Each structure stands twice: as C-alpha cells, then as structure tokens.
Amino acid sequence: PFEETVASTDDEDAIIEKIDIGGIALIRAAAKNFHDVAIVPSRNEYALLLELLQKKNGATDLEDRRELARRAFLVSSHYDTAIFQYFHREQQEPVFKHSILDRQSLRYGENPHQQGVFFGRLDELFDAIGGKELSYNNLVDVDAAVGIMNEFKDGEPAVAILKHTNACGVAVRPTLLDAWKAALAGDPVSAFGGILIANSPIDLATAAEIDQIFYEVLIAPGFDEAALELLAKKKKRILLRIKHWNIAPQSFKSLLNGVIQQDADLATETEGDLTVVTEKAPSKAEVADLLFANKCVKHLKSNTIVLAKGQQLLGMGCGQTSRVDALEQAVAKAKRFGFDLQGAVMASDAFFPFPDCVEIADQAGITAVIQPGGS
C-alpha cells in the first residue's frame, strides 16, 4: 500500500519499503500476454471477472482479456505515477504527470450534449447529507464557493451567495443569521437558484430564513439537528457538510493542444501588505472594508469592481470588457437594492490606467479604493 503509507507517515525508509517490485512486474507481464492470460489487477475487477465467467461458462474471450489488460496497465501506470510524484514533490521543475483512478460520471457536462466526468474523491472534502447528485455546473459553482469562503474561514460568521461562479452576495456579521440577511440583501434577485456557503454551522434560525428561497446547493461545516430536519424536507436541495477548507495548491486548464498550470492563488492580503499612495490615509473602518472587498474581488470574473461597506458586498460588476462598465454596473446594482454608497469603498482586480473610474467612484460617494497597483 504505497499511497496509503505516503499519506500516513513522513518516514522515507518506510515509504521506500512499500514500493512493490514483483507484484507490479507480474501485472505488466500478464497484461502483455493478454492473448492467453486473463489478468485481474485489483480487487475492483473481481466482480467483472466473475460476471464474465458466469456468462461464458467459465471462459473468457480475447476481447474480455484485452479489456482486463487495459485495466491492468491503468493500475500499473497509476502506481508508477504515485511513486514519481513522491520523489518529485520537492522539485521545482514543472512536470505534468497526474493520475486519478476514482471517477464519478455526471449526468452531462456544461450542456446536455456534452459528456461529463469528475475525477477525484468528493467524499474526502464533503459529506453529502441531502439532495440530488451534483451536476457538472454544480461542481464548478461549488469550487468557486469554497474558494471565496476560504478567504473568510477563520473569522466571524460569513455567508456568500454565488451564481455562475460569481458572488452576488457576501457579508460578515457577529451572527450567522445576520450574515445571511446581509448577504441576501446584496442581490436578492440573483440569489434565486444560487449556491450558498457559510463558514459556520447552520442553526435553526438561519435555516428558517434560508428555507424561504430556492437554491441549488448549501455548503457549511455543520448543520444543527433541527436545521437539517427543516432543510432536508425539500428533497432536491443539495446539502454538503464541508470537512476542511484545504484547496489544491495547483490549478490546471486545457488550452489549445496542451495544458497550462499555475500555483493556486492562496495569498490573502492583510493590512501590512497595503501601501497608502495618497495624502489622506483610510480610517480603521475603511481598511477593514477594503480588505473585505479585496477578498471578494479576487474571486469575480475580470474586469471586475466590488463596492462594499460594513463588511457587506453592496454591488459588483464583473466579466466586463471595460473597467468603467464594471464600475457603472456595480453602482447601478447597489442603487437598485437601496444601498447608500456614501462612505463605501471600492476594490478593483487590476490597476486603473486612467482616472475615469476614480472620478466616477468619487461622484458615487466612494471614499477609499484598493487596487493591485499601477497608474
């Protein structure tokens, strides 16, 4: 059990001792000779072989043995990859070599005409405690939800509401119920059919409020018994208990005829990372709101602008080809839902090449701005 040993100890001698030589060689040799040999590479294939033998009077044909050989090479290549990854773990040289045997078929991909599969073990991250199976689009949204809540995992109760991977409501409050109400107020229209995530266990009072809207998925580190009983009454709701907030250290994306890879953006700026470049310095409350807005803007699609006040997302514009458009969208959304922007702060996911956005923000009542730097 090489992989199990790696997961349970840092003792290199014990790990090296678990590298199998003979067993994996026998699997490869048997698979190579599939014309005459039926190879069963793991206990997962016992049921398949038994079914074949029962159907064919104790025999297998060449097509059966070729399929078993394919599965054998899948097992052996995965084993070699696991060993390589152990030895490569401290190297800086980028190598794209990964293997995941666990997979879950999805109803379809992003659209009904596309096939979809999830490779991995969702049960290592979540306990699914209610609702239908996660779809491809659900998984994409859940990934985005975990990403943004990872920014708030250790603080006061926080709630985020996402739609199509973008947060439409985020708030931090002394109680989870107040955080939910403030997050929902950010955009109660877009919240319909959204993905909800909290950094604190769901209590009955909060569950009673959440129960009043339609949503696809609710993620939290726990659910009070009474809260779970209430929320589980609607059978199609997906309820996930998150076990930890660990995020994969690398991200991948297929591109053209290859794959691009980068370190995951796990950096969260603190007050010590900020540089004041104006004569007027932000107040303590403004700094807190700037850091809050900066956490939110990081997880929205560029070009994006976030407006916030009192640890609450008041308006956002995202996915715009113009930063001015993103700001105007954010201001319009905030006004649509009755927010007073006087004293609010603005976060941008990139620098401002021209003064136009700062001038528009000033006219709207924005008193402080955070951006990555530049002009």
C-alpha positions as CSV (number, residue, x, y, z in Angstrom):
1,P,0.0,0.0,0.0
2,F,2.4,2.7,-1.2
3,E,-0.1,5.6,-1.4
4,E,-1.6,4.8,2.0
5,T,1.9,4.8,3.5
6,V,2.8,8.1,1.9
7,A,-0.5,9.6,3.3
8,S,0.2,8.3,6.9
9,T,3.9,8.9,7.5
10,D,6.9,11.0,6.7
11,D,9.3,8.1,7.3
12,E,11.1,7.8,4.0
13,D,12.5,4.4,4.8
14,A,9.0,3.0,5.5
15,I,7.7,4.6,2.3
16,I,10.5,3.2,0.1
17,E,10.0,-0.2,1.6
18,K,6.4,-0.2,0.3
19,I,7.5,0.3,-3.3
20,D,6.4,-3.0,-4.9
21,I,8.7,-4.6,-7.4
22,G,7.5,-8.1,-8.1
23,G,3.7,-7.6,-8.0
24,I,3.7,-4.7,-10.4
25,A,6.0,-6.6,-12.8
26,L,3.7,-9.6,-12.7
27,I,0.7,-7.4,-13.6
28,R,2.5,-5.9,-16.5
29,A,3.8,-9.3,-17.7
30,A,0.3,-10.8,-17.5
31,A,-1.2,-7.9,-19.3
32,K,1.3,-8.1,-22.1
33,N,0.3,-11.7,-22.7
34,F,-3.4,-11.0,-22.8
35,H,-3.9,-13.3,-25.8
36,D,-3.5,-16.2,-23.3
37,V,-3.9,-14.7,-19.9
38,A,-6.8,-13.0,-18.1
39,I,-5.2,-10.6,-15.6
40,V,-7.2,-9.3,-12.6
41,P,-5.1,-6.3,-11.4
42,S,-7.1,-5.3,-8.4
43,R,-10.0,-6.4,-6.2
44,N,-12.1,-3.9,-8.1
45,E,-12.1,-6.2,-11.1
46,Y,-13.2,-9.4,-9.2
47,A,-16.9,-8.7,-9.9
48,L,-16.2,-8.1,-13.6
49,L,-14.3,-11.4,-14.0
50,L,-16.9,-13.3,-12.1
51,E,-19.6,-11.9,-14.3
52,L,-17.7,-12.9,-17.4
53,L,-17.1,-16.4,-16.2
54,Q,-20.7,-16.9,-15.3
55,K,-21.9,-15.6,-18.7
56,K,-19.4,-17.7,-20.7
57,N,-19.3,-21.0,-18.9
58,G,-16.1,-20.4,-17.1
59,A,-14.2,-18.9,-20.1
60,T,-13.1,-15.5,-21.4
61,D,-12.6,-14.4,-25.0
62,L,-9.9,-12.2,-26.5
63,E,-12.0,-9.1,-26.2
64,D,-12.5,-9.7,-22.5
65,R,-8.8,-10.3,-21.9
66,R,-7.9,-7.2,-23.8
67,E,-10.2,-5.1,-21.6
68,L,-8.7,-6.7,-18.5
69,A,-5.2,-5.9,-19.8
70,R,-6.3,-2.2,-20.4
71,R,-7.4,-2.1,-16.8
72,A,-4.1,-3.7,-15.7
73,F,-2.0,-1.0,-17.4
74,L,-4.2,1.6,-15.9
75,V,-3.4,0.2,-12.4
76,S,0.4,-0.1,-13.1
77,S,0.7,3.4,-14.7
78,H,-1.2,4.9,-11.7
79,Y,1.2,3.1,-9.3
80,D,4.3,4.4,-11.2
81,T,2.8,7.9,-11.2
82,A,2.3,7.8,-7.5
83,I,5.9,6.8,-6.9
84,F,7.1,9.6,-9.3
85,Q,5.0,12.2,-7.5
86,Y,6.5,11.2,-4.2
87,F,10.1,11.7,-5.5
88,H,9.2,14.8,-7.4
89,R,7.4,16.6,-4.6
90,E,10.2,18.9,-3.6
91,Q,11.5,19.6,-7.1
92,Q,10.9,23.0,-8.9
93,E,10.9,21.5,-12.4
94,P,7.4,21.6,-13.7
95,V,6.2,18.2,-14.9
96,F,2.6,17.4,-15.8
97,K,2.1,13.9,-14.7
98,H,-1.1,13.0,-12.7
99,S,-3.3,10.0,-12.3
100,I,-6.6,9.7,-10.6
101,L,-8.4,6.3,-10.6
102,D,-11.6,7.5,-8.7
103,R,-14.2,8.9,-11.0
104,Q,-17.8,9.9,-10.9
105,S,-20.0,10.0,-14.0
106,L,-22.1,13.2,-14.3
107,R,-25.5,13.5,-15.9
108,Y,-23.8,15.6,-18.6
109,G,-21.2,18.3,-18.9
110,E,-21.9,22.1,-19.1
111,N,-24.6,21.4,-21.7
112,P,-26.8,18.3,-22.2
113,H,-24.9,17.3,-25.4
114,Q,-21.6,17.2,-23.6
115,Q,-20.4,14.2,-21.5
116,G,-19.1,15.0,-18.1
117,V,-17.0,13.1,-15.5
118,F,-15.5,14.2,-12.2
119,F,-12.1,12.6,-11.3
120,G,-11.4,12.5,-7.6
121,R,-12.9,11.8,-4.2
122,L,-15.6,14.3,-3.3
123,D,-16.2,12.3,-0.1
124,E,-12.7,13.4,1.1
125,L,-13.9,17.0,1.2
126,F,-17.7,16.8,1.7
127,D,-20.3,14.7,3.4
128,A,-23.4,14.7,1.1
129,I,-26.3,14.8,3.5
130,G,-29.2,15.6,1.3
131,G,-30.4,16.2,-2.2
132,K,-29.7,15.1,-5.7
133,E,-26.3,14.3,-7.3
134,L,-24.1,17.2,-8.1
135,S,-24.0,18.2,-11.8
136,Y,-21.0,19.5,-13.8
137,N,-22.2,23.1,-13.3
138,N,-22.9,22.5,-9.6
139,L,-19.3,21.3,-9.2
140,V,-17.9,24.4,-11.0
141,D,-20.0,26.6,-8.7
142,V,-19.1,24.7,-5.6
143,D,-15.4,25.1,-6.4
144,A,-15.9,28.8,-6.7
145,A,-17.9,28.9,-3.4
146,V,-15.2,27.1,-1.5
147,G,-12.6,29.4,-3.0
148,I,-14.2,32.6,-1.8
149,M,-15.2,31.2,1.6
150,N,-11.6,30.1,2.2
151,E,-10.9,33.8,2.5
152,F,-13.2,34.0,5.5
153,K,-12.9,30.6,7.1
154,D,-11.3,31.7,10.3
155,G,-13.2,34.9,11.1
156,E,-16.6,35.9,12.3
157,P,-19.7,34.2,10.7
158,A,-19.7,34.8,7.0
159,V,-22.1,33.9,4.2
160,A,-21.6,34.0,0.4
161,I,-24.1,33.5,-2.4
162,L,-22.9,32.6,-5.8
163,K,-24.4,32.4,-9.3
164,H,-22.4,31.1,-12.3
165,T,-19.2,31.2,-10.1
166,N,-19.6,34.9,-9.2
167,A,-20.5,36.1,-5.8
168,C,-23.7,38.2,-5.8
169,G,-23.9,38.5,-2.0
170,V,-21.2,38.3,0.7
171,A,-21.3,39.5,4.3
172,V,-19.6,39.1,7.6
173,R,-21.5,39.6,10.8
174,P,-21.4,38.7,14.6
175,T,-24.1,36.1,14.0
176,L,-24.7,33.7,11.1
177,L,-28.3,34.8,10.8
178,D,-27.3,38.5,10.4
179,A,-24.6,37.4,7.9
180,W,-27.2,35.6,5.8
181,K,-29.6,38.5,5.8
182,A,-26.9,40.9,4.8
183,A,-25.5,38.7,2.0
184,L,-29.0,38.2,0.6
185,A,-29.7,41.9,0.7
186,G,-26.7,42.4,-1.6
187,D,-28.7,41.0,-4.6
188,P,-31.9,39.1,-3.6
189,V,-32.8,38.7,-7.3
190,S,-29.7,36.9,-8.4
191,A,-29.7,34.7,-5.2
192,F,-32.6,32.7,-6.7
193,G,-31.2,29.3,-7.7
194,G,-27.8,30.1,-6.4
195,I,-25.0,28.3,-4.4
196,L,-24.9,29.2,-0.7
197,I,-21.9,28.7,1.6
198,A,-21.2,29.6,5.2
199,N,-18.1,29.3,7.4
200,S,-20.2,28.4,10.5
201,P,-22.6,25.6,11.3
202,I,-26.2,26.3,10.2
203,D,-28.5,26.8,13.1
204,L,-32.3,26.6,13.1
205,A,-32.9,30.4,13.0
206,T,-30.7,30.8,9.9
207,A,-32.1,27.6,8.3
208,A,-35.6,29.0,8.7
209,E,-34.6,32.2,6.7
210,I,-32.7,30.2,4.1
211,D,-35.6,27.9,3.6
212,Q,-37.7,30.7,2.2
213,I,-35.7,30.9,-1.1
214,F,-34.9,28.4,-3.8
215,Y,-31.3,27.4,-4.1
216,E,-29.3,24.6,-5.6
217,V,-26.6,23.9,-3.0
218,L,-25.9,24.8,0.6
219,I,-22.4,24.2,2.0
220,A,-21.5,24.6,5.6
221,P,-19.1,22.9,8.2
222,G,-22.2,21.6,10.0
223,F,-25.9,21.6,10.5
224,D,-27.8,21.6,13.8
225,E,-30.2,18.7,14.0
226,A,-33.3,20.8,13.8
227,A,-31.9,22.9,11.0
228,L,-31.1,19.8,9.0
229,E,-34.5,18.4,9.6
230,L,-36.1,21.5,8.2
231,L,-33.8,21.9,5.2
232,A,-33.9,18.3,4.2
233,K,-37.7,18.4,3.7
234,K,-37.1,19.6,0.1
235,K,-35.6,16.5,-1.4
236,K,-33.8,18.1,-4.4
237,R,-31.8,20.5,-2.3
238,I,-28.1,19.6,-2.2
239,L,-26.7,19.8,1.3
240,L,-23.0,19.4,1.8
241,R,-21.0,19.3,5.1
242,I,-17.5,20.5,4.3
243,K,-14.8,18.7,6.2
244,H,-11.9,21.1,5.7
245,W,-11.0,24.2,3.6
246,N,-7.8,22.9,2.0
247,I,-7.5,24.0,-1.6
248,A,-5.5,22.3,-4.2
249,P,-2.1,24.0,-4.5
250,Q,-2.1,23.9,-8.3
251,S,-4.6,24.7,-10.9
252,F,-4.8,23.3,-14.5
253,K,-6.6,24.2,-17.6
254,S,-6.6,22.6,-21.0
255,L,-5.6,25.1,-23.7
256,L,-5.1,24.7,-27.4
257,N,-3.3,21.4,-27.8
258,G,-1.9,21.3,-24.3
259,V,-2.4,22.3,-20.6
260,I,-1.4,25.4,-18.6
261,Q,-0.6,25.1,-15.0
262,Q,-0.1,27.6,-12.2
263,D,0.2,27.9,-8.5
264,A,-3.2,28.4,-6.9
265,D,-3.8,32.0,-5.7
266,L,-3.8,31.3,-2.0
267,A,-2.4,34.7,-0.9
268,T,-4.7,36.8,1.2
269,E,-3.5,40.4,1.8
270,T,-3.5,41.9,5.3
271,E,-3.2,45.5,6.4
272,G,0.6,45.1,6.5
273,D,0.6,44.4,2.7
274,L,-1.1,47.7,1.9
275,T,0.6,50.8,0.7
276,V,-1.2,54.2,1.0
277,V,-0.3,56.3,-2.0
278,T,-2.5,59.3,-1.2
279,E,-2.1,62.2,1.3
280,K,-5.2,61.0,3.1
281,A,-5.0,57.6,4.8
282,P,-8.0,55.4,5.2
283,S,-9.7,55.1,8.5
284,K,-9.6,51.8,10.5
285,A,-13.2,51.0,9.3
286,E,-12.2,51.8,5.7
287,V,-9.2,49.5,5.9
288,A,-11.4,46.6,7.2
289,D,-13.8,47.2,4.3
290,L,-11.0,47.5,1.8
291,L,-9.6,44.1,2.9
292,F,-13.1,42.6,2.7
293,A,-13.7,44.0,-0.7
294,N,-10.3,42.8,-1.9
295,K,-11.1,39.2,-0.8
296,C,-14.4,39.4,-2.8
297,V,-12.9,41.0,-6.0
298,K,-10.3,38.3,-6.2
299,H,-13.0,35.7,-6.9
300,L,-15.0,37.5,-9.5
301,K,-14.5,37.5,-13.3
302,S,-12.4,40.3,-14.7
303,N,-12.9,43.1,-15.4
304,T,-14.5,43.4,-12.0
305,I,-15.3,46.1,-9.4
306,V,-16.6,45.5,-5.9
307,L,-18.3,48.1,-3.7
308,A,-18.6,47.4,0.0
309,K,-19.4,48.9,3.3
310,G,-19.6,47.5,6.8
311,Q,-18.3,44.1,5.7
312,Q,-21.1,43.7,3.2
313,L,-21.0,43.5,-0.6
314,L,-23.2,46.3,-1.9
315,G,-22.7,46.0,-5.6
316,M,-20.4,44.3,-8.1
317,G,-19.7,44.5,-11.8
318,C,-17.9,41.6,-13.3
319,G,-17.0,40.0,-16.7
320,Q,-16.9,43.3,-18.4
321,T,-14.5,44.3,-21.2
322,S,-14.3,47.8,-19.8
323,R,-13.5,48.6,-16.2
324,V,-15.7,51.6,-16.5
325,D,-18.6,49.4,-17.4
326,A,-17.8,47.1,-14.4
327,L,-17.9,50.1,-12.1
328,E,-21.1,51.5,-13.6
329,Q,-22.7,48.1,-13.3
330,A,-21.7,47.9,-9.6
331,V,-23.0,51.3,-8.8
332,A,-26.3,50.6,-10.6
333,K,-26.8,47.3,-8.7
334,A,-26.1,49.0,-5.4
335,K,-28.6,51.7,-6.1
336,R,-31.2,49.2,-7.4
337,F,-31.2,47.5,-4.0
338,G,-31.3,50.7,-2.0
339,F,-27.8,51.0,-0.7
340,D,-26.3,54.3,0.2
341,L,-22.7,54.4,-1.2
342,Q,-21.6,57.4,0.8
343,G,-18.6,56.1,2.8
344,A,-18.3,52.9,0.9
345,V,-15.1,51.5,-0.6
346,M,-14.2,50.2,-4.0
347,A,-11.9,47.2,-5.0
348,S,-10.6,46.6,-8.5
349,D,-9.0,43.4,-9.7
350,A,-6.5,45.4,-11.8
351,F,-4.9,48.8,-11.9
352,F,-6.7,51.9,-13.2
353,P,-5.0,53.1,-16.4
354,F,-7.0,56.3,-16.4
355,P,-8.6,58.5,-13.7
356,D,-12.2,57.9,-15.1
357,C,-13.1,55.1,-12.6
358,V,-11.8,57.0,-9.6
359,E,-13.8,60.1,-10.7
360,I,-17.0,58.0,-11.1
361,A,-16.4,56.4,-7.7
362,D,-15.9,59.8,-6.1
363,Q,-19.2,61.1,-7.6
364,A,-21.0,58.0,-6.2
365,G,-19.7,58.6,-2.6
366,I,-16.8,56.1,-2.5
367,T,-14.2,57.3,-0.1
368,A,-11.4,54.7,-0.4
369,V,-10.1,52.5,-3.2
370,I,-7.9,49.3,-3.2
371,Q,-6.2,48.1,-6.4
372,P,-3.1,46.0,-7.2
373,G,-1.0,49.0,-8.3
374,G,0.0,50.8,-11.4
375,S,-1.1,54.2,-12.8
